[in-house]
Amino acid sequence: MHGAWQLAPLVGAVVLVLATSGCTGDDGTATAPVPTTSASVTPSRAPSPTPTVVPTATAPALADGSDPDVGMFFTALPDVTGDEARAAETLMRFEVEFWRSMTTGAVSSALDDVASADVVQIVRNQVEGNKDRKITTSGSASDAFVDVNSGTKTVVIDVCNTMDDAVFTKGTKKTTGPEAGFDPAIVRMEVGETPKGWRVQSYTVRDAC
């Protein structure tokens, strides 16, 4: 913290006096000395202090929710704050737990904290379907944020889901995501606030991206 500068006052005026002694005129009469004129010096003005610039507080940017250990990554993070940021954070947590469920073959209990019962059931159906077909999943997946729109009750978010680096194994046969027919596609999720917190409330696969 800087202290205030203090300036000493300046002398208001400087008087220059020319002293002369009396002298006599030609007739012997004493002549009065001629008075001199005072010269005033205008006092200097103290410089105005430079105002302190206070930086404006900004909301922190949306944190990347990618989890390399699980194999779920996010790109093109949106510049959002408030409810839209909370919805995007919830979506990323959901997608991490969805992919964790796929790669471990067991529905993650953490899904209950980020998704509605109906959406958790979508994940369960996928995991159990793979198990019935004796298919295991490995590798990674990624979501690129495409659009974020706030509605009256929910935030609608579109992501481009890509599974190019996913691997599906059945017996001794390994198949990549594209070979299995998983081309990049838009996934639309509606995310809303509930009494228990933010939850993904719908999950719909849409057109190619």
Buried (B, 14 or more C-beta within 10 A) or exposed (E): EEEEEEEEEEEEEEEEEEEEEEEEEEEEEEEEEEEEEEEEEEEEEEEEEEEEEEEEEEEEEBEEBBBEEBBBBBEEBBEBEEBBBBBBBBBBBBBBBBBBBBBEEEBBEBBBBBBBEEBBEBBBEBBEEBEEEEBBBEBBBBBBBBEBEEEEEBBBBBBBBBBBBBBBBEEEEEBBBBEBEBEBBBBBBBBBBEEEEBBBBBBEEEEEB
